[in-house]
Amino acid sequence: MITIGPAIENGFYYDFDVDTPFTPEDLVRIEERMREIVKADHPFVREEATKERARALFPGEPYKEELLADIPDETVSLYRMGDFLDLCRGPHVPGRAAWARST
């Protein structure tokens, strides 16, 4: 289960709650897959939803419920990249190409 993925000085990371810890081999495969995703350069698409709708989009995800409970506003932002959707404050650059131009 994906928990949170805050922005940090040189990018971001995601915490995961999994039954079995990731192995070094898992991390190599994850890194390879992430490189493929970055090359695909899917745009980051911002969406807004009510908290009620967000809860419906992430059923059975206690970490998302915790985050939603801490947000004072009734409307929250979500970001979609390809098939991936997550609760996220944002903002994001439109994609890899835009990020490269801004650095």
TIVEXGU-399673 format. One record per residue (C-alpha): x, y, z; residue in one letter; chain. Coordinates in pm, 1 decimal, always signed. Each point is the difference from the previous one (the first is absolute). Example, Ala and Ser with C-alpha at 12.3 -4.5 7.8 and 13.67 -1.06 7.14 Angstrom:
# residues 2
<atom><X>+1230.0</X><Y>-450.0</Y><Z>+780.0</Z><resn>A</resn><chain>A</chain></atom>
<atom><X>+137.0</X><Y>+344.0</Y><Z>-66.0</Z><resn>S</resn><chain>A</chain></atom>
//
This chain:
# residues 103
<atom><X>+0.0</X><Y>+0.0</Y><Z>+0.0</Z><resn>M</resn><chain>A</chain></atom>
<atom><X>+130.6</X><Y>+342.1</Y><Z>-92.3</Z><resn>I</resn><chain>A</chain></atom>
<atom><X>+9.2</X><Y>+230.5</Y><Z>+300.4</Z><resn>T</resn><chain>A</chain></atom>
<atom><X>+137.3</X><Y>+349.4</Y><Z>-65.2</Z><resn>I</resn><chain>A</chain></atom>
<atom><X>+239.0</X><Y>+145.7</Y><Z>-254.5</Z><resn>G</resn><chain>A</chain></atom>
<atom><X>+117.7</X><Y>+341.2</Y><Z>+104.8</Z><resn>P</resn><chain>A</chain></atom>
<atom><X>+217.6</X><Y>+229.5</Y><Z>-204.3</Z><resn>A</resn><chain>A</chain></atom>
<atom><X>+358.7</X><Y>+29.0</Y><Z>+118.7</Z><resn>I</resn><chain>A</chain></atom>
<atom><X>+292.0</X><Y>+219.0</Y><Z>-103.6</Z><resn>E</resn><chain>A</chain></atom>
<atom><X>+99.6</X><Y>-205.1</Y><Z>-304.7</Z><resn>N</resn><chain>A</chain></atom>
<atom><X>-325.1</X><Y>-169.3</Y><Z>-97.2</Z><resn>G</resn><chain>A</chain></atom>
<atom><X>-246.1</X><Y>-203.7</Y><Z>+203.4</Z><resn>F</resn><chain>A</chain></atom>
<atom><X>-45.3</X><Y>-344.6</Y><Z>+145.8</Z><resn>Y</resn><chain>A</chain></atom>
<atom><X>-281.1</X><Y>-233.8</Y><Z>+93.5</Z><resn>Y</resn><chain>A</chain></atom>
<atom><X>-34.6</X><Y>-201.1</Y><Z>+317.6</Z><resn>D</resn><chain>A</chain></atom>
<atom><X>-159.1</X><Y>-342.5</Y><Z>-36.2</Z><resn>F</resn><chain>A</chain></atom>
<atom><X>-169.1</X><Y>-223.7</Y><Z>+254.0</Z><resn>D</resn><chain>A</chain></atom>
<atom><X>+63.6</X><Y>-353.3</Y><Z>-125.1</Z><resn>V</resn><chain>A</chain></atom>
<atom><X>-14.8</X><Y>-341.9</Y><Z>+162.7</Z><resn>D</resn><chain>A</chain></atom>
<atom><X>+350.2</X><Y>-91.7</Y><Z>-116.1</Z><resn>T</resn><chain>A</chain></atom>
<atom><X>+279.7</X><Y>+259.8</Y><Z>-14.4</Z><resn>P</resn><chain>A</chain></atom>
<atom><X>+140.3</X><Y>+83.5</Y><Z>-340.9</Z><resn>F</resn><chain>A</chain></atom>
<atom><X>+317.5</X><Y>-187.0</Y><Z>-88.8</Z><resn>T</resn><chain>A</chain></atom>
<atom><X>+296.7</X><Y>+154.8</Y><Z>-183.5</Z><resn>P</resn><chain>A</chain></atom>
<atom><X>-119.7</X><Y>-188.3</Y><Z>-309.6</Z><resn>E</resn><chain>A</chain></atom>
<atom><X>-346.8</X><Y>+151.9</Y><Z>+36.0</Z><resn>D</resn><chain>A</chain></atom>
<atom><X>+154.8</X><Y>+345.5</Y><Z>+15.9</Z><resn>L</resn><chain>A</chain></atom>
<atom><X>+195.0</X><Y>-63.2</Y><Z>-322.9</Z><resn>V</resn><chain>A</chain></atom>
<atom><X>-321.7</X><Y>-105.1</Y><Z>-177.2</Z><resn>R</resn><chain>A</chain></atom>
<atom><X>-188.2</X><Y>+298.9</Y><Z>+142.1</Z><resn>I</resn><chain>A</chain></atom>
<atom><X>+274.6</X><Y>+237.3</Y><Z>-116.5</Z><resn>E</resn><chain>A</chain></atom>
<atom><X>-7.3</X><Y>-152.6</Y><Z>-350.0</Z><resn>E</resn><chain>A</chain></atom>
<atom><X>-378.5</X><Y>+36.7</Y><Z>-16.5</Z><resn>R</resn><chain>A</chain></atom>
<atom><X>+18.9</X><Y>+358.8</Y><Z>+124.1</Z><resn>M</resn><chain>A</chain></atom>
<atom><X>+247.7</X><Y>+82.6</Y><Z>-278.1</Z><resn>R</resn><chain>A</chain></atom>
<atom><X>-249.4</X><Y>-140.1</Y><Z>-252.7</Z><resn>E</resn><chain>A</chain></atom>
<atom><X>-276.6</X><Y>+212.4</Y><Z>+148.4</Z><resn>I</resn><chain>A</chain></atom>
<atom><X>+216.7</X><Y>+313.7</Y><Z>-8.1</Z><resn>V</resn><chain>A</chain></atom>
<atom><X>+87.8</X><Y>-65.5</Y><Z>-366.5</Z><resn>K</resn><chain>A</chain></atom>
<atom><X>-371.1</X><Y>-27.3</Y><Z>-83.0</Z><resn>A</resn><chain>A</chain></atom>
<atom><X>-31.7</X><Y>+361.0</Y><Z>+120.8</Z><resn>D</resn><chain>A</chain></atom>
<atom><X>-364.5</X><Y>-27.1</Y><Z>+101.0</Z><resn>H</resn><chain>A</chain></atom>
<atom><X>-138.2</X><Y>+339.9</Y><Z>+95.3</Z><resn>P</resn><chain>A</chain></atom>
<atom><X>-96.6</X><Y>+70.9</Y><Z>+360.2</Z><resn>F</resn><chain>A</chain></atom>
<atom><X>-369.7</X><Y>+83.4</Y><Z>-2.4</Z><resn>V</resn><chain>A</chain></atom>
<atom><X>-149.4</X><Y>+180.0</Y><Z>+298.8</Z><resn>R</resn><chain>A</chain></atom>
<atom><X>-352.6</X><Y>-86.7</Y><Z>+104.3</Z><resn>E</resn><chain>A</chain></atom>
<atom><X>-213.9</X><Y>+123.8</Y><Z>+285.8</Z><resn>E</resn><chain>A</chain></atom>
<atom><X>-242.6</X><Y>-206.3</Y><Z>+201.4</Z><resn>A</resn><chain>A</chain></atom>
<atom><X>-201.9</X><Y>+28.0</Y><Z>+315.0</Z><resn>T</resn><chain>A</chain></atom>
<atom><X>+138.0</X><Y>-193.6</Y><Z>+294.0</Z><resn>K</resn><chain>A</chain></atom>
<atom><X>-297.8</X><Y>-233.5</Y><Z>-33.7</Z><resn>E</resn><chain>A</chain></atom>
<atom><X>+90.5</X><Y>-73.7</Y><Z>-363.0</Z><resn>R</resn><chain>A</chain></atom>
<atom><X>+368.8</X><Y>-42.2</Y><Z>+90.9</Z><resn>A</resn><chain>A</chain></atom>
<atom><X>-92.3</X><Y>-254.4</Y><Z>+266.8</Z><resn>R</resn><chain>A</chain></atom>
<atom><X>-198.5</X><Y>-191.0</Y><Z>-263.6</Z><resn>A</resn><chain>A</chain></atom>
<atom><X>+302.3</X><Y>+2.8</Y><Z>-233.2</Z><resn>L</resn><chain>A</chain></atom>
<atom><X>+227.0</X><Y>-149.9</Y><Z>+268.5</Z><resn>F</resn><chain>A</chain></atom>
<atom><X>-215.8</X><Y>-257.9</Y><Z>+181.2</Z><resn>P</resn><chain>A</chain></atom>
<atom><X>+169.8</X><Y>-195.6</Y><Z>+275.3</Z><resn>G</resn><chain>A</chain></atom>
<atom><X>+304.0</X><Y>+230.1</Y><Z>+5.7</Z><resn>E</resn><chain>A</chain></atom>
<atom><X>+42.4</X><Y>+113.6</Y><Z>+360.9</Z><resn>P</resn><chain>A</chain></atom>
<atom><X>+297.0</X><Y>+225.1</Y><Z>-80.8</Z><resn>Y</resn><chain>A</chain></atom>
<atom><X>-204.5</X><Y>+196.5</Y><Z>-252.8</Z><resn>K</resn><chain>A</chain></atom>
<atom><X>-280.4</X><Y>+23.6</Y><Z>+256.6</Z><resn>E</resn><chain>A</chain></atom>
<atom><X>+248.3</X><Y>+140.1</Y><Z>+253.0</Z><resn>E</resn><chain>A</chain></atom>
<atom><X>+121.8</X><Y>+259.6</Y><Z>-248.7</Z><resn>L</resn><chain>A</chain></atom>
<atom><X>-354.4</X><Y>+96.2</Y><Z>-96.0</Z><resn>L</resn><chain>A</chain></atom>
<atom><X>-94.4</X><Y>+43.8</Y><Z>+365.7</Z><resn>A</resn><chain>A</chain></atom>
<atom><X>+286.9</X><Y>+247.1</Y><Z>+43.4</Z><resn>D</resn><chain>A</chain></atom>
<atom><X>-99.8</X><Y>+217.2</Y><Z>-296.9</Z><resn>I</resn><chain>A</chain></atom>
<atom><X>-224.8</X><Y>+285.0</Y><Z>+115.8</Z><resn>P</resn><chain>A</chain></atom>
<atom><X>-151.7</X><Y>+70.7</Y><Z>-342.8</Z><resn>D</resn><chain>A</chain></atom>
<atom><X>-289.6</X><Y>-202.5</Y><Z>-135.6</Z><resn>E</resn><chain>A</chain></atom>
<atom><X>+156.2</X><Y>-5.7</Y><Z>-348.7</Z><resn>T</resn><chain>A</chain></atom>
<atom><X>+331.9</X><Y>-177.8</Y><Z>-51.7</Z><resn>V</resn><chain>A</chain></atom>
<atom><X>+236.3</X><Y>-33.8</Y><Z>-290.8</Z><resn>S</resn><chain>A</chain></atom>
<atom><X>+90.5</X><Y>-320.7</Y><Z>-174.7</Z><resn>L</resn><chain>A</chain></atom>
<atom><X>+263.9</X><Y>-53.4</Y><Z>-264.0</Z><resn>Y</resn><chain>A</chain></atom>
<atom><X>-16.2</X><Y>-253.4</Y><Z>-277.3</Z><resn>R</resn><chain>A</chain></atom>
<atom><X>+293.3</X><Y>-123.9</Y><Z>-204.1</Z><resn>M</resn><chain>A</chain></atom>
<atom><X>-101.3</X><Y>-264.3</Y><Z>-250.4</Z><resn>G</resn><chain>A</chain></atom>
<atom><X>-200.3</X><Y>-257.8</Y><Z>+195.3</Z><resn>D</resn><chain>A</chain></atom>
<atom><X>+136.9</X><Y>+113.1</Y><Z>+337.6</Z><resn>F</resn><chain>A</chain></atom>
<atom><X>-215.9</X><Y>+225.5</Y><Z>+217.0</Z><resn>L</resn><chain>A</chain></atom>
<atom><X>+93.8</X><Y>+131.8</Y><Z>+342.3</Z><resn>D</resn><chain>A</chain></atom>
<atom><X>-106.6</X><Y>+252.2</Y><Z>+257.3</Z><resn>L</resn><chain>A</chain></atom>
<atom><X>+254.0</X><Y>+279.5</Y><Z>-34.6</Z><resn>C</resn><chain>A</chain></atom>
<atom><X>+39.4</X><Y>+364.3</Y><Z>+90.1</Z><resn>R</resn><chain>A</chain></atom>
<atom><X>+214.7</X><Y>+76.9</Y><Z>-308.2</Z><resn>G</resn><chain>A</chain></atom>
<atom><X>+66.2</X><Y>+195.1</Y><Z>-210.2</Z><resn>P</resn><chain>A</chain></atom>
<atom><X>+202.2</X><Y>-195.8</Y><Z>-251.9</Z><resn>H</resn><chain>A</chain></atom>
<atom><X>+175.3</X><Y>+88.4</Y><Z>-319.8</Z><resn>V</resn><chain>A</chain></atom>
<atom><X>-198.2</X><Y>-123.3</Y><Z>-301.1</Z><resn>P</resn><chain>A</chain></atom>
<atom><X>+251.6</X><Y>-278.8</Y><Z>-71.6</Z><resn>G</resn><chain>A</chain></atom>
<atom><X>+365.0</X><Y>-98.7</Y><Z>-35.5</Z><resn>R</resn><chain>A</chain></atom>
<atom><X>+68.7</X><Y>+236.9</Y><Z>-290.6</Z><resn>A</resn><chain>A</chain></atom>
<atom><X>-136.1</X><Y>+300.3</Y><Z>+190.8</Z><resn>A</resn><chain>A</chain></atom>
<atom><X>+203.0</X><Y>-94.8</Y><Z>+306.1</Z><resn>W</resn><chain>A</chain></atom>
<atom><X>+318.6</X><Y>-20.9</Y><Z>-209.2</Z><resn>A</resn><chain>A</chain></atom>
<atom><X>-65.4</X><Y>+349.7</Y><Z>-138.2</Z><resn>R</resn><chain>A</chain></atom>
<atom><X>-58.7</X><Y>+145.0</Y><Z>+346.8</Z><resn>S</resn><chain>A</chain></atom>
<atom><X>+325.6</X><Y>-128.5</Y><Z>+155.0</Z><resn>T</resn><chain>A</chain></atom>
//
